Amino acid sequence: MSADPEKSSFPVQLIAIPAAILTVIFTVIFLITESDRLRIYPLTEYDLVIPADSIAIEHGRRVYTLRGCVDCHGVNLEGRVVESGLLTGVITAPNLTPGKGSAIRDYSTEDLVRVIREGVKPNRRSVIMMPAHKFQVIHKRDVESLIAYMQSVDPVDRRLPATRLNYPVRLYYFVNRKLGLFPANMIRRPVEFAEDNLQTRLEKGRYLATSCVGCHGYRLEGGRVPGAPPTWPVAGDLTPSGIAGDWEKEEFIRSMREGLTPDGRHLDARYMPWQAFGQLTNEEFDLLWEYMRSL
């Protein structure tokens, strides 16, 4: 006795329809994120004078360190693979020296400024995961000194894999546009330099604190780091309602120079680059602390 085909046949549509819907959704997300990756941006013209004296170059080295460039590109600007895994793919901070494998060997001064301040490469497309949208606050003199330093370093031969984005990080970017995956999308134009005629101590302290706002917020109030993966820890409150009220200034300075908080916690350099901020001078720490206390 044969089975009734209408009763024994598997309802293929129960799998086919959801699979088709998911395929369409995944394809749309990929195409939207790929459109952002391939978007073309204008090439802003800049008028900069790059110094060549040793004082300016040393100042540029400090800017490179204090602004966090060293955390990804390395002490010698040799670059490294910042992230590699199934969720992200491969995210590379490129070699910035003139050695073999350099990503900027043929860049002009204007090319470098646009990458730093706008996240726009010479091909008019966005860099990937470099926080250029946080560097527009850097004053013209500091940018000029930073480029002077970059152009003065010795070549390092280091070839690195190209950045490759896996689907999960595209999906995360699609639902959380605060993730600076394509930072040129986040730039406010026109991209004019901020006023650098700092007069008061609070103005100088506020400018130093612009290195902190990317994680701790524009008022240094702390909280979830915008665009960071959900596994990242919450950024601390640096105002008088937080660290600036709970710690003494000497304790704050010691934690930045030694990576150890007053309550005995070790600061994780993956999330809090205390080694870089530990290179602030005593005067700079005073200015930063006074600004934190004023909030």
C-alpha positions as CSV (number, residue, x, y, z in Angstrom):
1,M,0.0,0.0,0.0
2,S,1.6,3.3,-1.1
3,A,1.7,6.4,1.1
4,D,-0.4,9.4,0.2
5,P,2.1,11.9,-1.4
6,E,0.1,14.9,-0.2
7,K,0.5,13.7,3.5
8,S,4.1,12.5,3.2
9,S,5.7,15.3,1.2
10,F,7.9,17.7,3.3
11,P,6.7,21.3,3.2
12,V,9.8,22.7,1.5
13,Q,8.4,26.2,1.7
14,L,8.9,26.2,5.5
15,I,12.6,26.3,4.9
16,A,12.7,28.0,1.4
17,I,10.8,31.1,2.3
18,P,12.7,32.0,5.5
19,A,16.0,31.2,3.7
20,A,15.0,33.5,0.8
21,I,14.1,36.3,3.2
22,L,17.4,35.9,5.2
23,T,19.3,35.9,1.9
24,V,17.7,39.1,0.8
25,I,18.4,40.8,4.2
26,F,22.0,39.7,4.3
27,T,22.5,40.8,0.7
28,V,21.0,44.2,1.4
29,I,23.1,44.8,4.5
30,F,26.3,43.8,2.5
31,L,25.4,46.1,-0.4
32,I,24.7,49.0,1.9
33,T,27.9,48.6,3.9
34,E,29.8,48.0,0.7
35,S,28.4,51.2,-0.7
36,D,29.7,53.1,2.3
37,R,33.1,51.5,1.8
38,L,33.2,52.5,-1.9
39,R,31.8,56.0,-1.4
40,I,33.7,58.9,-3.0
41,Y,34.6,62.0,-1.0
42,P,35.9,65.4,-2.1
43,L,39.6,66.1,-1.7
44,T,39.9,69.2,0.5
45,E,42.8,71.6,-0.2
46,Y,45.1,72.5,2.7
47,D,47.8,75.2,3.1
48,L,50.3,73.9,5.6
49,V,53.9,74.6,6.2
50,I,55.7,71.5,7.5
51,P,58.6,72.4,9.8
52,A,61.9,70.6,9.6
53,D,63.5,71.6,12.9
54,S,64.2,69.1,15.7
55,I,61.9,70.8,18.2
56,A,58.9,70.6,15.9
57,I,59.7,66.9,15.1
58,E,60.0,66.1,18.7
59,H,56.7,67.8,19.3
60,G,55.2,65.8,16.5
61,R,56.4,62.6,18.2
62,R,54.6,63.6,21.4
63,V,51.4,64.3,19.4
64,Y,51.8,60.9,17.7
65,T,52.0,59.3,21.2
66,L,49.4,61.4,23.1
67,R,46.8,61.2,20.4
68,G,47.0,57.4,20.4
69,C,48.5,56.8,17.0
70,V,51.2,54.7,18.7
71,D,48.6,52.3,20.1
72,C,47.8,50.9,16.6
73,H,50.8,51.9,14.4
74,G,53.5,51.1,16.8
75,V,56.5,52.9,18.3
76,N,58.4,52.9,15.1
77,L,55.3,53.5,12.9
78,E,55.8,50.0,11.5
79,G,52.1,49.1,11.7
80,R,50.4,45.9,12.9
81,V,47.4,43.7,12.6
82,V,45.0,45.3,15.1
83,E,42.3,42.6,14.9
84,S,42.0,39.2,13.3
85,G,39.1,36.8,13.8
86,L,35.9,35.4,12.5
87,L,33.8,38.3,13.7
88,T,35.9,41.1,12.3
89,G,38.1,39.6,9.6
90,V,41.5,41.3,9.4
91,I,41.9,45.0,10.5
92,T,45.3,46.4,9.8
93,A,47.0,49.6,11.0
94,P,49.4,50.1,8.0
95,N,53.1,50.7,7.9
96,L,53.6,54.5,8.0
97,T,57.4,54.5,7.3
98,P,59.0,54.8,3.9
99,G,60.2,51.2,4.1
100,K,59.0,48.2,2.1
101,G,55.3,47.6,2.7
102,S,54.6,51.3,3.3
103,A,51.0,52.4,2.8
104,I,51.9,56.1,2.4
105,R,55.2,56.1,0.5
106,D,53.7,58.1,-2.4
107,Y,51.5,60.3,-0.3
108,S,51.9,64.0,-0.5
109,T,51.6,66.3,2.5
110,E,48.0,67.1,1.6
111,D,47.3,63.4,1.3
112,L,48.5,62.8,4.8
113,V,46.4,65.7,6.2
114,R,43.3,64.4,4.6
115,V,43.8,60.9,6.0
116,I,44.5,62.3,9.5
117,R,41.7,64.8,9.6
118,E,39.1,63.4,7.3
119,G,39.8,59.7,6.9
120,V,40.0,60.2,3.1
121,K,42.6,58.4,1.1
122,P,44.1,59.7,-2.2
123,N,41.7,57.5,-4.1
124,R,38.9,59.5,-2.4
125,R,37.6,56.6,-0.4
126,S,37.4,56.2,3.4
127,V,40.1,54.6,5.5
128,I,38.8,51.7,7.7
129,M,38.6,51.9,11.5
130,M,41.0,54.8,11.9
131,P,39.4,57.3,14.2
132,A,39.9,60.3,11.9
133,H,36.6,61.7,13.0
134,K,38.2,62.3,16.4
135,F,41.2,64.1,15.1
136,Q,39.5,67.2,13.7
137,V,40.0,68.9,17.1
138,I,43.8,68.8,16.6
139,H,45.2,72.3,16.0
140,K,47.1,73.2,12.8
141,R,50.5,73.5,14.5
142,D,50.1,70.0,16.0
143,V,49.1,68.5,12.7
144,E,52.1,70.1,11.0
145,S,54.4,68.8,13.6
146,L,52.9,65.4,13.5
147,I,53.5,65.2,9.7
148,A,57.0,66.5,10.2
149,Y,57.6,63.6,12.6
150,M,56.0,61.1,10.2
151,Q,58.2,62.3,7.4
152,S,61.4,62.1,9.5
153,V,61.2,58.5,10.7
154,D,63.5,55.7,9.5
155,P,62.2,53.2,7.0
156,V,60.9,49.9,8.4
157,D,60.4,47.0,6.0
158,R,57.1,45.4,7.0
159,R,54.5,44.1,4.7
160,L,51.1,43.6,6.3
161,P,47.9,41.9,5.1
162,A,45.2,44.2,3.7
163,T,42.2,44.9,5.8
164,R,39.4,42.5,5.1
165,L,35.9,42.9,6.7
166,N,33.9,39.8,7.6
167,Y,30.1,39.9,7.6
168,P,29.5,40.1,11.4
169,V,31.4,43.4,11.7
170,R,29.4,44.8,8.7
171,L,26.2,43.7,10.5
172,Y,27.3,45.4,13.7
173,Y,28.1,48.6,11.7
174,F,24.7,48.5,10.0
175,V,22.9,48.5,13.4
176,N,25.3,50.8,15.1
177,R,26.5,53.6,12.9
178,K,28.6,55.1,15.8
179,L,31.1,52.4,15.0
180,G,33.7,54.3,13.0
181,L,34.2,51.6,10.4
182,F,34.3,54.1,7.6
183,P,35.2,57.3,9.5
184,A,35.0,59.6,6.4
185,N,31.2,59.1,6.7
186,M,31.3,60.8,10.2
187,I,33.2,64.0,9.2
188,R,31.5,67.3,9.4
189,R,32.3,69.4,6.5
190,P,33.8,72.0,5.8
191,V,36.8,70.7,7.7
192,E,38.3,73.9,9.1
193,F,41.0,73.9,11.7
194,A,40.0,74.7,15.3
195,E,41.2,77.9,16.8
196,D,44.6,77.3,18.4
197,N,45.1,80.6,20.2
198,L,44.8,79.1,23.7
199,Q,45.0,81.8,26.4
200,T,43.6,80.5,29.7
201,R,44.6,77.4,31.7
202,L,41.1,75.9,31.3
203,E,41.4,76.3,27.5
204,K,44.7,74.5,27.5
205,G,43.3,71.8,29.8
206,R,40.2,71.4,27.6
207,Y,42.5,70.9,24.5
208,L,44.5,68.2,26.3
209,A,41.2,66.5,27.2
210,T,40.2,66.2,23.6
211,S,42.4,63.1,23.5
212,C,40.0,61.6,26.1
213,V,36.6,62.5,24.7
214,G,36.5,59.6,22.1
215,C,35.9,57.2,25.0
216,H,34.9,59.3,28.0
217,G,32.5,61.6,26.2
218,Y,32.6,65.3,25.3
219,R,31.9,66.2,28.9
220,L,34.2,63.4,30.2
221,E,31.1,61.9,31.9
222,G,32.0,58.4,31.0
223,G,29.7,55.5,30.0
224,R,29.6,53.1,27.1
225,V,32.2,53.9,24.5
226,P,30.5,55.0,21.3
227,G,30.8,52.5,18.6
228,A,32.9,50.1,20.6
229,P,32.0,46.4,20.8
230,P,29.6,45.5,23.6
231,T,32.4,43.5,25.3
232,W,34.3,46.7,26.0
233,P,34.2,48.0,29.6
234,V,32.4,51.2,30.5
235,A,34.6,54.3,30.4
236,G,35.1,56.0,33.7
237,D,33.6,59.3,34.8
238,L,36.4,61.9,34.9
239,T,34.3,64.7,36.3
240,P,34.0,65.8,40.0
241,S,31.1,63.3,40.3
242,G,33.6,60.5,39.4
243,I,37.4,60.3,39.4
244,A,38.1,64.0,39.8
245,G,36.0,64.0,43.0
246,D,37.1,60.6,44.4
247,W,40.8,60.8,43.7
248,E,43.6,63.2,44.6
249,K,45.5,64.7,41.7
250,E,48.6,62.8,42.7
251,E,46.6,59.6,42.6
252,F,45.4,60.4,39.1
253,I,48.9,61.2,37.9
254,R,50.3,58.0,39.4
255,S,47.5,55.9,37.8
256,M,48.4,57.3,34.4
257,R,52.2,56.8,34.8
258,E,52.0,53.4,36.5
259,G,48.7,51.9,35.3
260,L,47.6,51.2,38.9
261,T,44.5,52.9,40.4
262,P,44.3,54.1,44.0
263,D,42.1,51.0,44.8
264,G,44.7,48.6,43.4
265,R,43.2,47.9,40.0
266,H,45.5,47.5,37.0
267,L,44.4,49.6,34.0
268,D,44.1,47.4,30.9
269,A,46.1,49.1,28.2
270,R,43.9,47.6,25.5
271,Y,41.1,50.0,26.5
272,M,42.9,52.7,28.5
273,P,46.3,53.7,26.9
274,W,47.8,54.9,30.2
275,Q,51.3,54.5,28.9
276,A,50.7,57.2,26.3
277,F,49.0,59.6,28.7
278,G,51.7,58.9,31.3
279,Q,54.1,60.9,29.1
280,L,52.3,64.2,29.9
281,T,54.4,66.6,31.7
282,N,53.6,67.7,35.3
283,E,52.4,71.0,33.9
284,E,50.1,69.3,31.4
285,F,48.7,67.0,34.1
286,D,48.0,70.1,36.2
287,L,46.1,71.7,33.3
288,L,44.2,68.5,32.6
289,W,43.3,68.0,36.2
290,E,42.1,71.6,36.6
291,Y,39.8,71.2,33.6
292,M,38.4,67.9,34.9
293,R,37.7,69.6,38.2
294,S,35.9,72.4,36.5
295,L,33.2,70.2,34.8
